Amino acid sequence: MTTQNVKPIKEKRRGWYYRMPFERKTALWGIIFLLPWLLGFFLLFLTPMVEMVIYSFNEVKIISTGGISKVFKEFENYRQALLVDANFIPSVVETVLETVLFTPLIIVFSLLCAILLNGKFRGRAIARAIFFIPIIMATGLMMQRVSNLSGQMLGEGQTENIYGAESVAKLIMSIGVGTEMVQYLLDAVNDIFEIASLSGIQILIFLSALQGISPALYEVAKIEGATPYETFWKVTVVMVSPMILTCTIYTLADLFMRSDIVNLVYDKGFKNAQYGLGAAMGCIYIVINIVIIGIAAGLIRKVVFYYD
Amino acid sequence: MTKKKKRMSRGTMVKKSKSFLGGLFRYVMIICLSYLILAPILINISTAFTNPRDLAFPSSIWIPARFSIENWHVSMLMLNYGKALPYTLFYTTIIMILQTVSAMMAGYSFARLKFPGRSILFALAVFTIVVPPQMFMLPQYLFFKEFDIFGIIRLITGEPINLLKGGSLFILNGLCMGLKSGLYIYIFRQSFRALPKELEEAAYMDGAGFLRTFTSIVVPSAGAGILTVAVLSFVWNWNDSYYIRLFDDTNINYLMLAFNKATGSVDESLARISTKIPATYAFLMKNPVYEGAIAKTAALLVFMPLVVLYMFVQRKFVQGVERSGIVG
């Protein structure tokens, strides 16, 4: 009884909301749910980004009483970054080369790992637990510390020690292979470790994609008499190809973010108080990142196959 | 008849040996890669348990010659572990909750609630993944140092408040701009899109509002995605030292910052606590091998809570990743 009495009043009071069509309501709630992100995006992403571009054209100093002072310098900071600073261009080139070289390796490695971990075999649970350990070590400095720190302390040759690769290296050298070749091999071992520690999320994404492939496709391939080799290239790779795009973009972004340039920019700003120069370097770096990611995405998009 | 049988059995034999070889290959690869991942950790654990006097012995690389927990003791003192561990646990948990909830809301909006301009905003959200947060350090630093909402606070108190030490990280994460928040939004969007739409439609039919549908239908059925994001968020925030270094450089209660500072110059950190180190080990001071061992032990101390956490959630996390529909 009481509810019957209350209801009309309630509806009257909030009438505008109840009369709203469902689509409008959806839109309203969409914006309400997005409110934290919108606020964050405008206050903590877009504004800083615009400010950074402004800084890059100015000489910026922090005033001890609060606030900053800006003196307009036109392209002075960019000139400094590109023509005067001895470290910037070489490290950008190095970063870009390293990233472009590493990304395919990481993609192939993580796809391989995901395929290894996919499917049923004994000890699968343990293997997966181990393969995901790099995720919990990946982003932090932990991995670098674990592998490099004592290297600095003990002098050179520590990473070789970990895997017992030194004895192998000596063995190879005794056969008569040059030192450079051995060094290359040792570097490769070192790189594999680095690749493994960078591939956590990518393995996760690929594994998830492999689980999503319909078994019917494999059955059809089998009935049609495809060899495992053909099945791999024509079913597995094709079906995970959208994720290759996702992983490539993520890997590129991740590698760019770990680069020394980021620290260089940080140091220019907070250690040397050259905020304008730091901002200019940051702007250049971001533009390069976006161009490379755009090119990679454009190239891969051409070969990606979307099932639906 | 017999001929046919024979041929078949030969066929199955070939097949069997092929699958055996395939299995062997798989196991060899998995064992090699597992070794690659585990070796540095195991060697560090062994070093950490080695008696400081034996550190230089080549025989005690894998198994300590004399077992000792002295290194752990010294590293704990150096990191102020007793105080820093609960502090970091507490703060990281809050940050994780804020980041997960805000990313979840944004992800749901991007996945299901249509409004004009949504796809552009989503593209911008993906764009935030690509830009390194380090590029914004000065604007963000100043934003929190002189925190003000459209001049209102300045109007009331006369000057903006300094939020660097209190609240800056919480605001950052609560507003979806924390470490890798963009990635979490992406994961949530994919995992919500994988849910059957009928569930929500049924809820609306039965008269549930949007908030109610979200809290009692959508969130409970996206458990796998939530676990994935929560674990990633906790781990990455735990391992991060960039934001805390930027906002609150002196707060060594954050384990990662304490670790970075301590291992930056093990010399000085050991000198600071030299009175607490047993006199018998005093001769090891300034010995690089010993300092290396202490740094390794400290790394393990920072890393260990994550391993414990991982052991608890590992099974669900790995299953969850498969079901969370990251792929969509």
Interface residues (C-beta under 8 A of the other chain):
Chain A: F22 E23 K25 T26 A27 L28 W29 G30 I31 F33 L34 P36 W37 L38 L39 G40 F41 L43 L44 F45 T47 P48 M49 E51 M52 Y55 V60 G66 G67 I68 L112 C113 L116 L117 F121 G123 A125 A127 R128 A129 I130 F131 F132 I133 P134 I135 I136 M137 A138 T139 G140 L141 M142 R145 V146 S147 L149 S150 M153 L154 N161 I162 Y163 I192 F193 A196 S197 L204 I205 L207 S208 A209 Q211 G212 P242 M243 I249 Y250 A253 F256 M257 V262 N263 V265 Y266 G269 F270 Y275 G278 A279 G282 Y285 I286 N289 I290 I293
Chain B: G23 R26 Y27 M29 I30 L33 S34 Y35 L36 I37 L38 A39 P40 I41 I43 N44 T47 I61 S102 M105 A106 Y108 S109 F110 L113 K114 F115 P116 R118 L121 L124 A125 T128 I129 V130 V131 P132 Q134 M135 F136 M137 L138 P139 Q140 L142 F143 K145 E146 E159 P160 L172 G174 L175 C176 M177 L179 K180 S181 L183 I185 Y204 F210 L211 F214 L232 V235 W236 W238 N239 D240 S241 M256 F259 N260 T263 P288 V289 E291 G292 A293 A295 K296 A299 V302 F303 L306 V307 Y310 Q314 R315 F317 V318 V321 E322 S324 G325 I326 V327
